[in-house]
Amino acid sequence: IFDPFFTTKEVGKGTGLGLSISYDIINKFNGEMKVFSEINKGTKFTIKLPL
């Protein structure tokens, strides 16, 4: 899901760049992004950045 242009939306409804760009920025600052997902419950993203 962090690959550029990955999307689950129909054609013309998004670029698929949002998570890829976010992931790259977080990595540049030596942080981490994790994703937790449960079917029929939802998805949670956790972002950690060093101080």
C-alpha distance matrix in Angstrom:
0.0 3.8 5.5 8.2 9.0 6.0 7.6 9.3 12.4 15.5 16.6 17.9 16.2 13.7 12.6 8.8 9.7 9.9 7.2 7.7 11.4 11.5 10.2 12.7 15.4 15.2 15.4 18.4 20.1 19.7 17.6 14.7 11.8 11.2 9.7 12.2 12.1 15.3 16.0 18.4 18.3 15.2 12.4 13.4 12.0 14.5 15.3 18.2 20.2 23.5 26.7
3.8 0.0 3.8 6.5 8.7 7.2 9.7 12.3 14.7 17.7 18.3 19.0 17.4 14.4 12.5 8.9 8.2 8.5 5.4 4.6 8.3 8.7 6.8 9.0 11.9 12.0 12.0 14.7 16.7 16.5 14.8 12.3 10.0 10.6 10.3 13.6 14.5 17.9 19.1 21.5 20.9 17.6 14.4 14.4 12.0 13.9 13.7 16.2 17.7 20.9 24.0
5.5 3.8 0.0 3.8 6.4 5.7 9.2 12.3 14.6 17.0 16.8 17.8 17.0 14.0 11.4 8.2 7.9 9.8 7.9 5.6 9.2 10.9 9.4 10.2 13.6 14.4 13.9 16.1 18.7 18.6 17.6 15.4 13.5 14.2 13.9 17.0 17.5 20.7 21.5 23.8 23.8 20.6 17.6 18.0 15.8 17.7 17.3 19.6 20.7 23.7 26.9
8.2 6.5 3.8 0.0 3.8 5.6 8.8 12.4 13.9 15.8 15.0 15.3 14.9 11.7 8.6 6.2 5.3 8.3 8.0 5.4 7.9 10.7 10.3 10.4 13.3 15.1 14.9 16.4 19.2 19.8 19.0 17.4 15.6 16.8 16.5 19.7 20.1 23.3 23.8 25.8 25.8 22.4 19.6 19.9 17.6 19.5 18.8 21.2 21.9 24.9 27.7
9.0 8.7 6.4 3.8 0.0 3.8 6.2 9.9 10.7 12.3 11.2 11.7 11.6 8.8 5.9 4.0 5.4 8.7 9.4 8.1 10.3 12.9 13.2 13.7 16.3 18.1 18.4 19.8 22.5 23.3 22.1 20.4 18.1 18.9 18.0 20.7 20.4 23.3 23.2 24.9 25.2 22.0 19.7 20.6 18.8 21.3 21.0 23.8 24.7 27.9 30.6
6.0 7.2 5.7 5.6 3.8 0.0 3.8 7.1 9.1 11.3 11.4 12.7 11.9 9.6 7.9 4.8 7.2 9.3 8.9 8.5 11.6 13.3 13.1 14.5 17.2 18.2 18.6 20.7 23.0 23.3 21.7 19.4 16.8 16.9 15.4 17.7 17.1 19.8 19.6 21.4 22.0 18.9 16.7 18.1 16.8 19.5 19.8 22.9 24.3 27.6 30.6
7.6 9.7 9.2 8.8 6.2 3.8 0.0 3.8 5.4 8.1 9.1 10.5 9.0 7.4 7.3 4.8 8.3 9.6 9.7 10.7 13.4 14.5 15.0 16.9 19.1 19.9 20.9 23.0 25.0 25.5 23.5 21.1 18.0 17.8 15.7 17.5 16.3 18.6 18.0 19.2 20.0 17.0 15.4 17.2 16.5 19.8 20.5 23.8 25.5 29.1 31.8
9.3 12.3 12.3 12.4 9.9 7.1 3.8 0.0 3.8 6.7 9.1 11.2 9.4 9.1 10.3 8.3 11.8 12.4 12.3 13.9 16.6 17.3 17.7 20.1 22.1 22.6 23.7 26.1 27.8 28.1 25.8 23.1 19.7 18.8 16.1 17.2 15.2 16.8 15.5 16.5 17.7 15.2 14.3 16.9 17.0 20.6 21.9 25.5 27.6 31.2 33.9
12.4 14.7 14.6 13.9 10.7 9.1 5.4 3.8 0.0 3.8 6.6 8.1 5.9 6.8 9.1 8.5 12.1 12.7 13.7 15.4 17.4 18.3 19.4 21.5 23.2 24.0 25.5 27.6 29.2 29.9 27.6 25.3 21.9 21.4 18.7 19.9 17.9 19.4 18.0 18.2 19.5 16.9 16.3 18.8 18.9 22.5 23.6 27.3 29.1 32.8 35.3
15.5 17.7 17.0 15.8 12.3 11.3 8.1 6.7 3.8 0.0 3.8 6.3 5.7 8.0 10.3 10.7 14.4 15.5 16.9 18.2 20.1 21.4 22.6 24.4 26.1 27.3 28.6 30.5 32.3 33.2 31.1 28.7 25.4 25.0 22.4 23.5 21.3 22.6 20.8 20.9 22.5 20.2 19.9 22.5 22.7 26.3 27.3 30.9 32.6 36.3 38.7
16.6 18.3 16.8 15.0 11.2 11.4 9.1 9.1 6.6 3.8 0.0 3.8 5.6 7.6 9.0 10.4 13.8 15.7 17.5 18.1 19.8 21.6 22.9 24.1 26.0 27.6 28.7 30.2 32.4 33.5 31.7 29.7 26.6 26.7 24.4 26.0 24.2 25.7 24.2 24.5 25.9 23.4 22.8 25.0 24.7 28.1 28.7 32.1 33.5 37.0 39.4
17.9 19.0 17.8 15.3 11.7 12.7 10.5 11.2 8.1 6.3 3.8 0.0 3.8 5.9 7.7 10.3 13.0 14.7 17.2 17.9 18.8 20.8 22.6 23.6 25.0 26.9 28.4 29.5 31.5 33.0 31.3 29.7 26.8 27.2 25.2 27.0 25.5 27.4 26.1 26.2 27.2 24.4 23.6 25.5 24.9 28.1 28.3 31.8 32.8 36.4 38.5
16.2 17.4 17.0 14.9 11.6 11.9 9.0 9.4 5.9 5.7 5.6 3.8 0.0 3.8 7.1 9.1 11.9 12.6 15.1 16.5 17.4 18.8 20.8 22.2 23.3 24.9 26.7 28.0 29.7 31.2 29.2 27.4 24.3 24.6 22.5 24.1 22.6 24.4 23.3 23.1 23.9 21.0 20.3 22.2 21.8 25.1 25.5 29.1 30.3 34.0 36.0
13.7 14.4 14.0 11.7 8.8 9.6 7.4 9.1 6.8 8.0 7.6 5.9 3.8 0.0 3.8 5.8 8.2 9.0 11.7 12.9 13.6 15.2 17.2 18.5 19.6 21.3 23.1 24.3 26.1 27.6 25.7 24.1 21.2 21.9 20.1 22.3 21.3 23.5 23.0 23.3 23.6 20.4 19.0 20.3 19.4 22.5 22.5 25.9 27.0 30.6 32.6
12.6 12.5 11.4 8.6 5.9 7.9 7.3 10.3 9.1 10.3 9.0 7.7 7.1 3.8 0.0 3.8 5.4 7.7 10.3 10.5 11.2 13.5 15.2 16.0 17.4 19.5 20.8 21.8 24.0 25.5 24.0 22.6 20.1 21.2 19.9 22.5 22.0 24.6 24.4 25.2 25.4 22.0 20.1 21.1 19.6 22.3 21.9 25.0 25.7 29.1 31.3
8.8 8.9 8.2 6.2 4.0 4.8 4.8 8.3 8.5 10.7 10.4 10.3 9.1 5.8 3.8 0.0 3.8 5.9 7.4 7.7 9.5 11.4 12.5 13.8 15.6 17.2 18.3 19.9 22.0 23.0 21.4 19.6 16.9 17.7 16.4 19.1 18.7 21.5 21.5 22.7 22.8 19.4 17.2 18.1 16.6 19.3 19.1 22.3 23.4 26.8 29.3
9.7 8.2 7.9 5.3 5.4 7.2 8.3 11.8 12.1 14.4 13.8 13.0 11.9 8.2 5.4 3.8 0.0 3.8 5.8 5.2 6.0 8.4 9.9 10.6 12.2 14.2 15.4 16.5 18.7 20.1 18.8 17.5 15.3 16.8 16.3 19.5 19.8 23.0 23.5 24.8 24.4 20.8 18.1 18.3 16.0 18.2 17.3 20.2 20.7 24.0 26.4
9.9 8.5 9.8 8.3 8.7 9.3 9.6 12.4 12.7 15.5 15.7 14.7 12.6 9.0 7.7 5.9 3.8 0.0 3.8 5.5 5.4 6.2 8.6 10.1 10.9 12.3 14.3 15.7 17.1 18.7 16.8 15.6 13.1 14.8 14.2 17.3 17.9 21.2 22.1 23.1 22.2 18.5 15.7 15.5 13.1 15.2 14.4 17.5 18.2 21.7 23.9
7.2 5.4 7.9 8.0 9.4 8.9 9.7 12.3 13.7 16.9 17.5 17.2 15.1 11.7 10.3 7.4 5.8 3.8 0.0 3.8 5.5 5.0 5.9 8.5 9.9 10.4 12.0 14.2 15.6 16.4 14.3 12.5 9.7 11.2 10.8 14.2 15.1 18.6 19.9 21.4 20.3 16.7 13.5 13.0 10.4 12.4 11.8 14.9 16.1 19.6 22.2
7.7 4.6 5.6 5.4 8.1 8.5 10.7 13.9 15.4 18.2 18.1 17.9 16.5 12.9 10.5 7.7 5.2 5.5 3.8 0.0 3.8 5.5 5.2 6.3 8.7 10.0 10.6 12.4 14.7 15.4 14.1 12.7 10.8 12.7 13.0 16.6 17.7 21.3 22.5 24.4 23.6 20.0 16.7 16.2 13.3 14.8 13.6 16.1 16.7 19.8 22.6
11.4 8.3 9.2 7.9 10.3 11.6 13.4 16.6 17.4 20.1 19.8 18.8 17.4 13.6 11.2 9.5 6.0 5.4 5.5 3.8 0.0 3.8 5.5 5.2 6.2 8.6 9.9 10.7 12.8 14.5 13.5 13.0 11.7 14.4 15.2 18.8 20.2 23.9 25.3 26.9 25.7 22.0 18.7 17.7 14.5 15.4 13.5 15.6 15.5 18.5 20.9
11.5 8.7 10.9 10.7 12.9 13.3 14.5 17.3 18.3 21.4 21.6 20.8 18.8 15.2 13.5 11.4 8.4 6.2 5.0 5.5 3.8 0.0 3.8 5.5 5.3 6.2 8.6 10.0 11.1 12.6 10.8 10.3 8.7 11.6 12.7 16.3 18.1 21.8 23.6 25.1 23.5 19.8 16.3 14.7 11.3 11.9 9.8 12.2 12.3 15.7 18.0
10.2 6.8 9.4 10.3 13.2 13.1 15.0 17.7 19.4 22.6 22.9 22.6 20.8 17.2 15.2 12.5 9.9 8.6 5.9 5.2 5.5 3.8 0.0 3.8 5.5 5.2 6.1 8.7 10.2 10.6 9.0 7.8 6.6 9.5 11.2 14.9 17.1 20.9 22.9 24.9 23.4 19.8 16.2 14.6 11.0 11.2 9.3 11.2 11.6 14.7 17.7
12.7 9.0 10.2 10.4 13.7 14.5 16.9 20.1 21.5 24.4 24.1 23.6 22.2 18.5 16.0 13.8 10.6 10.1 8.5 6.3 5.2 5.5 3.8 0.0 3.8 5.5 5.1 6.2 8.9 9.9 9.6 9.7 9.7 12.9 14.9 18.6 20.8 24.6 26.6 28.6 27.2 23.6 20.0 18.4 14.8 14.6 12.1 13.2 12.6 15.1 17.8
15.4 11.9 13.6 13.3 16.3 17.2 19.1 22.1 23.2 26.1 26.0 25.0 23.3 19.6 17.4 15.6 12.2 10.9 9.9 8.7 6.2 5.3 5.5 3.8 0.0 3.8 5.4 5.1 6.6 8.9 8.6 9.8 10.2 13.8 16.0 19.7 22.1 25.9 28.0 29.7 27.9 24.3 20.7 18.6 14.9 14.3 11.1 11.8 10.5 13.0 15.2
15.2 12.0 14.4 15.1 18.1 18.2 19.9 22.6 24.0 27.3 27.6 26.9 24.9 21.3 19.5 17.2 14.2 12.3 10.4 10.0 8.6 6.2 5.2 5.5 3.8 0.0 3.8 5.5 5.3 6.5 5.1 6.2 7.1 10.9 13.6 17.2 20.0 23.7 26.3 28.1 26.0 22.5 18.9 16.3 12.5 11.2 7.9 8.2 7.2 10.0 12.7
15.4 12.0 13.9 14.9 18.4 18.6 20.9 23.7 25.5 28.6 28.7 28.4 26.7 23.1 20.8 18.3 15.4 14.3 12.0 10.6 9.9 8.6 6.1 5.1 5.4 3.8 0.0 3.8 5.3 4.9 5.2 6.3 8.3 11.7 14.7 18.3 21.2 24.9 27.5 29.7 27.8 24.5 20.7 18.4 14.7 13.3 10.3 9.9 8.9 10.8 13.9
18.4 14.7 16.1 16.4 19.8 20.7 23.0 26.1 27.6 30.5 30.2 29.5 28.0 24.3 21.8 19.9 16.5 15.7 14.2 12.4 10.7 10.0 8.7 6.2 5.1 5.5 3.8 0.0 3.8 5.5 7.4 9.6 11.8 15.3 18.3 21.9 24.7 28.5 31.0 33.0 31.1 27.7 24.0 21.6 17.8 16.3 13.0 12.2 10.1 11.2 13.6
20.1 16.7 18.7 19.2 22.5 23.0 25.0 27.8 29.2 32.3 32.4 31.5 29.7 26.1 24.0 22.0 18.7 17.1 15.6 14.7 12.8 11.1 10.2 8.9 6.6 5.3 5.3 3.8 0.0 3.8 5.5 8.8 11.4 15.0 18.2 21.6 24.7 28.4 31.1 33.0 30.7 27.4 23.7 20.9 17.2 15.0 11.4 9.8 6.9 7.6 9.8
19.7 16.5 18.6 19.8 23.3 23.3 25.5 28.1 29.9 33.2 33.5 33.0 31.2 27.6 25.5 23.0 20.1 18.7 16.4 15.4 14.5 12.6 10.6 9.9 8.9 6.5 4.9 5.5 3.8 0.0 3.8 6.9 10.3 13.5 17.0 20.2 23.5 27.1 30.1 32.3 30.0 26.9 23.2 20.4 16.7 14.3 11.0 8.9 6.8 6.9 10.1
17.6 14.8 17.6 19.0 22.1 21.7 23.5 25.8 27.6 31.1 31.7 31.3 29.2 25.7 24.0 21.4 18.8 16.8 14.3 14.1 13.5 10.8 9.0 9.6 8.6 5.1 5.2 7.4 5.5 3.8 0.0 3.8 7.0 10.2 13.7 16.8 20.2 23.8 26.8 28.8 26.4 23.4 19.7 16.7 13.1 10.5 7.3 5.4 4.3 6.3 9.8
14.7 12.3 15.4 17.4 20.4 19.4 21.1 23.1 25.3 28.7 29.7 29.7 27.4 24.1 22.6 19.6 17.5 15.6 12.5 12.7 13.0 10.3 7.8 9.7 9.8 6.2 6.3 9.6 8.8 6.9 3.8 0.0 3.8 6.6 10.2 13.3 16.7 20.2 23.2 25.5 23.2 20.2 16.5 13.8 10.3 8.1 5.8 5.3 6.7 9.3 12.8
11.8 10.0 13.5 15.6 18.1 16.8 18.0 19.7 21.9 25.4 26.6 26.8 24.3 21.2 20.1 16.9 15.3 13.1 9.7 10.8 11.7 8.7 6.6 9.7 10.2 7.1 8.3 11.8 11.4 10.3 7.0 3.8 0.0 3.8 6.8 10.2 13.4 17.0 19.9 22.0 19.8 16.7 13.0 10.4 6.9 5.6 4.5 6.5 8.9 12.2 15.4
11.2 10.6 14.2 16.8 18.9 16.9 17.8 18.8 21.4 25.0 26.7 27.2 24.6 21.9 21.2 17.7 16.8 14.8 11.2 12.7 14.4 11.6 9.5 12.9 13.8 10.9 11.7 15.3 15.0 13.5 10.2 6.6 3.8 0.0 3.8 6.8 10.1 13.7 16.7 19.0 16.9 14.2 10.5 8.3 5.7 5.2 6.6 8.7 11.9 14.9 18.1
9.7 10.3 13.9 16.5 18.0 15.4 15.7 16.1 18.7 22.4 24.4 25.2 22.5 20.1 19.9 16.4 16.3 14.2 10.8 13.0 15.2 12.7 11.2 14.9 16.0 13.6 14.7 18.3 18.2 17.0 13.7 10.2 6.8 3.8 0.0 3.8 6.5 10.3 13.1 15.4 13.5 10.7 7.0 5.8 4.5 6.4 9.0 11.8 15.1 18.3 21.3
12.2 13.6 17.0 19.7 20.7 17.7 17.5 17.2 19.9 23.5 26.0 27.0 24.1 22.3 22.5 19.1 19.5 17.3 14.2 16.6 18.8 16.3 14.9 18.6 19.7 17.2 18.3 21.9 21.6 20.2 16.8 13.3 10.2 6.8 3.8 0.0 3.8 7.0 10.3 12.6 10.5 8.5 5.6 5.1 6.4 8.2 11.6 14.1 17.7 20.8 23.6
12.1 14.5 17.5 20.1 20.4 17.1 16.3 15.2 17.9 21.3 24.2 25.5 22.6 21.3 22.0 18.7 19.8 17.9 15.1 17.7 20.2 18.1 17.1 20.8 22.1 20.0 21.2 24.7 24.7 23.5 20.2 16.7 13.4 10.1 6.5 3.8 0.0 3.8 6.6 9.1 7.7 5.9 4.2 6.3 8.7 11.3 14.7 17.6 21.1 24.3 27.1
15.3 17.9 20.7 23.3 23.3 19.8 18.6 16.8 19.4 22.6 25.7 27.4 24.4 23.5 24.6 21.5 23.0 21.2 18.6 21.3 23.9 21.8 20.9 24.6 25.9 23.7 24.9 28.5 28.4 27.1 23.8 20.2 17.0 13.7 10.3 7.0 3.8 0.0 3.8 6.3 5.3 5.6 6.4 9.0 12.0 14.5 18.1 20.9 24.5 27.6 30.2
16.0 19.1 21.5 23.8 23.2 19.6 18.0 15.5 18.0 20.8 24.2 26.1 23.3 23.0 24.4 21.5 23.5 22.1 19.9 22.5 25.3 23.6 22.9 26.6 28.0 26.3 27.5 31.0 31.1 30.1 26.8 23.2 19.9 16.7 13.1 10.3 6.6 3.8 0.0 3.8 5.4 6.6 8.5 11.8 14.8 17.7 21.2 24.2 27.7 30.9 33.6
18.4 21.5 23.8 25.8 24.9 21.4 19.2 16.5 18.2 20.9 24.5 26.2 23.1 23.3 25.2 22.7 24.8 23.1 21.4 24.4 26.9 25.1 24.9 28.6 29.7 28.1 29.7 33.0 33.0 32.3 28.8 25.5 22.0 19.0 15.4 12.6 9.1 6.3 3.8 0.0 3.8 6.1 9.4 12.7 16.1 19.1 22.6 25.8 29.3 32.6 35.0
18.3 20.9 23.8 25.8 25.2 22.0 20.0 17.7 19.5 22.5 25.9 27.2 23.9 23.6 25.4 22.8 24.4 22.2 20.3 23.6 25.7 23.5 23.4 27.2 27.9 26.0 27.8 31.1 30.7 30.0 26.4 23.2 19.8 16.9 13.5 10.5 7.7 5.3 5.4 3.8 0.0 3.8 7.2 9.9 13.6 16.3 19.9 22.9 26.4 29.7 31.9
15.2 17.6 20.6 22.4 22.0 18.9 17.0 15.2 16.9 20.2 23.4 24.4 21.0 20.4 22.0 19.4 20.8 18.5 16.7 20.0 22.0 19.8 19.8 23.6 24.3 22.5 24.5 27.7 27.4 26.9 23.4 20.2 16.7 14.2 10.7 8.5 5.9 5.6 6.6 6.1 3.8 0.0 3.8 6.9 10.4 13.5 16.8 20.1 23.5 26.9 29.1
12.4 14.4 17.6 19.6 19.7 16.7 15.4 14.3 16.3 19.9 22.8 23.6 20.3 19.0 20.1 17.2 18.1 15.7 13.5 16.7 18.7 16.3 16.2 20.0 20.7 18.9 20.7 24.0 23.7 23.2 19.7 16.5 13.0 10.5 7.0 5.6 4.2 6.4 8.5 9.4 7.2 3.8 0.0 3.8 6.8 10.1 13.4 16.7 20.0 23.5 25.9
13.4 14.4 18.0 19.9 20.6 18.1 17.2 16.9 18.8 22.5 25.0 25.5 22.2 20.3 21.1 18.1 18.3 15.5 13.0 16.2 17.7 14.7 14.6 18.4 18.6 16.3 18.4 21.6 20.9 20.4 16.7 13.8 10.4 8.3 5.8 5.1 6.3 9.0 11.8 12.7 9.9 6.9 3.8 0.0 3.8 6.6 10.0 13.2 16.6 20.0 22.3
12.0 12.0 15.8 17.6 18.8 16.8 16.5 17.0 18.9 22.7 24.7 24.9 21.8 19.4 19.6 16.6 16.0 13.1 10.4 13.3 14.5 11.3 11.0 14.8 14.9 12.5 14.7 17.8 17.2 16.7 13.1 10.3 6.9 5.7 4.5 6.4 8.7 12.0 14.8 16.1 13.6 10.4 6.8 3.8 0.0 3.8 6.6 10.1 13.3 16.8 19.2
14.5 13.9 17.7 19.5 21.3 19.5 19.8 20.6 22.5 26.3 28.1 28.1 25.1 22.5 22.3 19.3 18.2 15.2 12.4 14.8 15.4 11.9 11.2 14.6 14.3 11.2 13.3 16.3 15.0 14.3 10.5 8.1 5.6 5.2 6.4 8.2 11.3 14.5 17.7 19.1 16.3 13.5 10.1 6.6 3.8 0.0 3.8 6.7 10.2 13.4 15.9
15.3 13.7 17.3 18.8 21.0 19.8 20.5 21.9 23.6 27.3 28.7 28.3 25.5 22.5 21.9 19.1 17.3 14.4 11.8 13.6 13.5 9.8 9.3 12.1 11.1 7.9 10.3 13.0 11.4 11.0 7.3 5.8 4.5 6.6 9.0 11.6 14.7 18.1 21.2 22.6 19.9 16.8 13.4 10.0 6.6 3.8 0.0 3.8 6.7 10.3 12.8
18.2 16.2 19.6 21.2 23.8 22.9 23.8 25.5 27.3 30.9 32.1 31.8 29.1 25.9 25.0 22.3 20.2 17.5 14.9 16.1 15.6 12.2 11.2 13.2 11.8 8.2 9.9 12.2 9.8 8.9 5.4 5.3 6.5 8.7 11.8 14.1 17.6 20.9 24.2 25.8 22.9 20.1 16.7 13.2 10.1 6.7 3.8 0.0 3.8 6.8 9.5
20.2 17.7 20.7 21.9 24.7 24.3 25.5 27.6 29.1 32.6 33.5 32.8 30.3 27.0 25.7 23.4 20.7 18.2 16.1 16.7 15.5 12.3 11.6 12.6 10.5 7.2 8.9 10.1 6.9 6.8 4.3 6.7 8.9 11.9 15.1 17.7 21.1 24.5 27.7 29.3 26.4 23.5 20.0 16.6 13.3 10.2 6.7 3.8 0.0 3.8 6.5
23.5 20.9 23.7 24.9 27.9 27.6 29.1 31.2 32.8 36.3 37.0 36.4 34.0 30.6 29.1 26.8 24.0 21.7 19.6 19.8 18.5 15.7 14.7 15.1 13.0 10.0 10.8 11.2 7.6 6.9 6.3 9.3 12.2 14.9 18.3 20.8 24.3 27.6 30.9 32.6 29.7 26.9 23.5 20.0 16.8 13.4 10.3 6.8 3.8 0.0 3.8
26.7 24.0 26.9 27.7 30.6 30.6 31.8 33.9 35.3 38.7 39.4 38.5 36.0 32.6 31.3 29.3 26.4 23.9 22.2 22.6 20.9 18.0 17.7 17.8 15.2 12.7 13.9 13.6 9.8 10.1 9.8 12.8 15.4 18.1 21.3 23.6 27.1 30.2 33.6 35.0 31.9 29.1 25.9 22.3 19.2 15.9 12.8 9.5 6.5 3.8 0.0
